[in-house]
């Protein structure tokens, strides 16, 4: 072996390798240390993977429906996450009004409308109290988190 060539060496989870563009400069490559699994853990992992594979339909038409359903769940998940992020920003802004201890706020309100006809709406309820608006936001965010968790489970399965 020539002096300029280097032999890759392995040292406890790391390996030295030659960089082709600079043959005199060996690079350090970190190899991930693999956790040793017992045969029982490997059997459990194999069974879990088999169950996951069994949930995927074998028929092409069923697979198309299955993956379209997952695609719909992903779209819903992204939409809910964007809405949740907006509500969290509003909730943070609402905290400033709560610190001022105002009973009524011009900055925030919660309203419930009822559709009358095609485009007309009738206001049924309007809440301007920052504390009540905060409670409503907290409940809405809680329900959104539950739905996000449900969608993530469905997507992962």
C-alpha positions as CSV (number, residue, x, y, z in Angstrom):
1,X,0.0,0.0,0.0
2,X,1.3,3.5,-0.9
3,X,2.0,6.1,1.7
4,X,-0.7,8.5,0.4
5,X,-3.5,5.8,0.6
6,X,-5.2,5.2,3.9
7,X,-6.9,2.1,5.2
8,X,-10.4,2.8,6.8
9,X,-10.3,2.0,10.5
10,X,-13.2,1.3,12.8
11,X,-12.9,2.5,16.4
12,X,-15.9,1.9,18.8
13,X,-18.8,3.1,16.8
14,X,-16.7,5.4,14.5
15,X,-14.8,4.7,11.3
16,X,-12.1,6.5,9.5
17,X,-12.5,6.8,5.7
18,X,-10.5,8.3,2.9
19,X,-11.9,11.3,1.2
20,X,-11.3,10.9,-2.5
21,X,-10.9,14.6,-3.3
22,X,-8.2,14.9,-0.6
23,X,-6.5,11.5,-0.2
24,X,-4.1,12.7,2.5
25,X,-7.0,13.9,4.8
26,X,-9.0,11.0,6.4
27,X,-12.5,11.9,7.5
28,X,-14.2,10.8,10.7
29,X,-17.5,9.0,10.0
30,X,-19.7,8.3,13.0
31,X,-21.6,5.0,12.7
32,X,-24.7,4.7,14.9
33,X,-24.4,2.3,17.7
34,X,-27.1,-0.3,17.4
35,X,-28.9,-1.3,20.5
36,X,-28.7,-5.0,21.1
37,X,-32.2,-6.5,21.0
38,X,-33.2,-9.7,22.7
39,X,-34.8,-12.4,20.6
40,X,-38.1,-11.7,22.3
41,X,-37.9,-8.0,21.4
42,X,-37.1,-8.9,17.8
43,X,-40.1,-11.3,17.7
44,X,-42.4,-8.5,19.1
45,X,-41.1,-6.1,16.5
46,X,-41.6,-8.6,13.7
47,X,-45.2,-9.2,14.9
48,X,-45.9,-5.5,15.0
49,X,-44.6,-5.1,11.5
50,X,-46.7,-8.0,10.3
51,X,-49.8,-6.4,11.8
52,X,-49.0,-3.1,10.1
53,X,-48.5,-4.8,6.8
54,X,-51.8,-6.7,7.3
55,X,-53.7,-3.4,7.5
56,X,-52.6,-2.5,4.0
57,X,-55.1,-3.9,1.5
58,X,-53.9,-6.3,-1.1
59,X,-56.3,-5.4,-3.9
60,X,-55.1,-2.5,-6.0
61,X,-58.5,-0.7,-5.8
62,X,-58.6,-1.1,-2.0
63,X,-55.1,0.2,-1.8
64,X,-56.0,3.3,-3.8
65,X,-58.9,4.0,-1.4
66,X,-56.7,3.3,1.6
67,X,-54.0,5.7,0.5
68,X,-56.5,8.3,-0.6
69,X,-58.0,8.1,2.9
70,X,-54.5,8.7,4.4
71,X,-54.0,11.6,2.0
72,X,-57.3,13.1,3.2
73,X,-56.3,12.7,6.8
74,X,-52.9,14.4,6.1
75,X,-54.7,17.3,4.5
76,X,-57.1,17.6,7.5
77,X,-54.2,17.4,9.9
78,X,-52.3,20.2,8.2
79,X,-55.4,22.4,8.1
80,X,-56.1,21.8,11.8
81,X,-52.5,22.4,12.8
82,X,-52.5,25.8,10.9
83,X,-55.7,26.8,12.6
84,X,-54.4,25.7,16.0
85,X,-51.2,27.8,15.5
86,X,-53.3,30.9,14.6
87,X,-55.5,30.3,17.7
88,X,-52.4,29.9,19.9
89,X,-51.2,33.3,18.7
90,X,-54.6,34.9,19.4
91,X,-54.6,33.2,22.8
92,X,-51.2,34.7,23.6
93,X,-52.4,38.2,22.5
94,X,-55.5,37.7,24.7
95,X,-53.4,37.2,27.8
96,X,-52.4,40.9,27.5
97,X,-56.0,41.9,27.8
98,X,-56.5,39.6,30.7
99,X,-53.5,41.3,32.5
100,X,-55.3,44.6,32.2
101,X,-58.3,43.1,33.9
102,X,-60.8,44.4,31.5
103,X,-64.3,43.1,31.7
104,X,-65.1,44.0,28.1
105,X,-62.5,44.0,25.3
106,X,-62.6,45.8,22.0
107,X,-59.7,43.6,20.7
108,X,-61.4,40.2,21.1
109,X,-64.8,38.8,20.8
110,X,-66.5,35.4,20.2
111,X,-69.6,35.3,18.1
112,X,-72.1,32.6,17.1
113,X,-74.1,33.1,13.9
114,X,-77.0,31.4,12.4
115,X,-77.5,31.2,8.6
116,X,-80.8,32.7,7.6
117,X,-80.7,32.4,3.8
118,X,-78.0,32.0,1.2
119,X,-75.5,34.6,2.5
120,X,-77.3,36.4,5.3
121,X,-76.4,35.5,8.9
122,X,-78.1,36.4,12.2
123,X,-75.9,37.0,15.2
124,X,-77.1,34.8,18.1
125,X,-74.4,35.4,20.7
126,X,-71.4,37.7,21.1
127,X,-68.9,37.5,24.0
128,X,-66.5,40.4,24.6
129,X,-65.2,39.3,28.0
130,X,-61.5,38.3,27.6
131,X,-61.7,35.7,30.3
132,X,-64.7,34.0,28.7
133,X,-63.1,34.2,25.2
134,X,-60.0,32.7,26.7
135,X,-62.0,29.8,28.2
136,X,-63.6,29.2,24.8
137,X,-60.3,29.3,23.1
138,X,-58.8,26.9,25.6
139,X,-61.6,24.4,25.0
140,X,-61.4,24.7,21.2
141,X,-57.6,24.2,21.4
142,X,-58.1,21.1,23.6
143,X,-60.5,19.6,21.1
144,X,-58.2,20.4,18.2
145,X,-55.3,18.7,20.0
146,X,-57.5,15.6,20.5
147,X,-58.3,15.5,16.8
148,X,-54.7,16.0,15.9
149,X,-53.7,13.1,18.0
150,X,-56.5,11.0,16.4
151,X,-55.4,11.9,12.9
152,X,-51.7,11.2,13.6
153,X,-52.6,7.8,14.9
154,X,-54.7,7.0,11.8
155,X,-52.0,8.2,9.5
156,X,-49.3,6.2,11.3
157,X,-51.4,3.0,11.2
